[in-house]
Amino acid sequence: MRFLLKLLGLALVIGGVYFLGQNIIFTTQLSPYWWQDISAAGSVLSIVGGIVSLVFFTEQTRGWGWLLIIVGIGLVFVSGKVLLRPTSLWYFFVSFALLISGLKLITTGRLDL
């Protein structure tokens, strides 16, 4: 039963991330400024390097993995290639509730409503 609750929690987290991610668009385009292309490529490489570091390397290198992910997210915003579409408050509420409920089910195995 506990396994099924964790599986349901994972499904809720995936659903919440999916619905939240529907309104975030990452674009790439040719830029007249050379530094925007470097920061866009650097953000992808930094995020991938951070994820690889978190998944495959030892406990000592996890700090570097999180640092690479933070730098990558910062470079995405510096390059100006993130578009946030308008969304309704209801849509945001439902997707965020799915995400948080799923995390609660994964960590504790129950929901306190």
C-alpha positions in Angstrom: 0.0 0.0 0.0 2.8 2.4 0.8 4.4 1.7 -2.6 1.1 2.6 -4.3 0.9 5.9 -2.3 4.5 6.8 -3.4 3.6 5.9 -7.0 0.5 8.1 -6.8 2.6 10.9 -5.3 5.1 10.6 -8.2 2.3 10.8 -10.7 0.9 13.9 -9.0 4.4 15.6 -9.0 4.8 14.8 -12.7 1.3 16.1 -13.4 2.0 19.3 -11.5 5.3 19.9 -13.2 3.7 19.2 -16.6 0.9 21.7 -16.0 3.2 24.4 -14.6 5.6 23.8 -17.5 2.9 24.5 -20.1 3.3 28.2 -19.5 7.1 28.5 -19.6 8.7 28.6 -23.0 12.5 28.4 -23.6 13.4 29.9 -27.0 16.6 30.0 -29.0 17.2 32.5 -31.8 20.1 34.2 -33.5 21.2 37.2 -31.6 23.1 40.3 -32.8 25.0 40.2 -29.5 27.6 37.5 -29.1 27.3 37.3 -25.3 23.6 36.1 -25.5 24.5 33.1 -27.6 27.3 32.1 -25.1 25.0 32.4 -22.1 22.3 30.4 -23.8 24.7 27.5 -24.7 26.4 27.9 -21.3 23.0 27.5 -19.5 22.3 24.2 -21.2 25.8 22.8 -20.6 25.7 24.0 -17.0 22.3 22.5 -16.2 23.3 19.2 -17.9 26.6 19.1 -16.0 24.8 19.8 -12.7 22.3 17.0 -13.2 25.0 14.5 -14.2 27.0 15.6 -11.1 23.9 15.1 -8.8 23.0 11.7 -10.3 26.3 9.9 -10.9 29.0 11.4 -8.7 29.7 11.0 -5.0 28.3 13.0 -2.1 31.3 15.4 -2.1 30.5 16.7 -5.5 26.8 17.3 -5.0 27.5 20.9 -3.9 29.1 21.5 -7.3 26.1 20.0 -9.0 23.7 22.3 -7.3 26.0 25.3 -8.0 26.1 24.3 -11.7 22.3 24.1 -11.8 21.9 27.6 -10.2 24.4 29.1 -12.6 22.6 27.5 -15.5 19.2 28.9 -14.4 20.8 32.3 -13.9 22.3 32.2 -17.4 18.9 31.4 -18.9 17.5 34.6 -17.4 20.5 36.6 -18.5 20.1 35.4 -22.1 16.5 36.6 -22.0 15.2 33.5 -23.7 12.5 32.6 -21.2 8.9 33.5 -22.1 6.3 33.2 -19.4 2.8 33.0 -20.8 -0.1 34.4 -18.8 -2.1 31.9 -16.8 -5.2 31.9 -14.7 -5.1 31.8 -11.0 -7.2 28.6 -11.0 -4.8 26.8 -13.4 -1.8 27.9 -11.2 -3.6 26.8 -8.0 -4.5 23.3 -9.4 -1.0 22.6 -10.8 0.8 23.8 -7.7 -1.6 21.8 -5.5 -0.8 18.7 -7.5 2.9 19.3 -7.2 2.9 19.9 -3.4 0.4 17.0 -2.7 2.6 14.7 -4.7 5.7 15.7 -2.8 3.9 15.2 0.5 2.7 11.8 -0.5 6.3 10.8 -1.5 7.9 12.0 1.7 5.3 11.1 4.3 3.0 8.7 2.6 -0.2 10.6 3.7 -2.1 13.8 3.1 -3.3 15.9 6.1 -6.3 17.8 4.7 
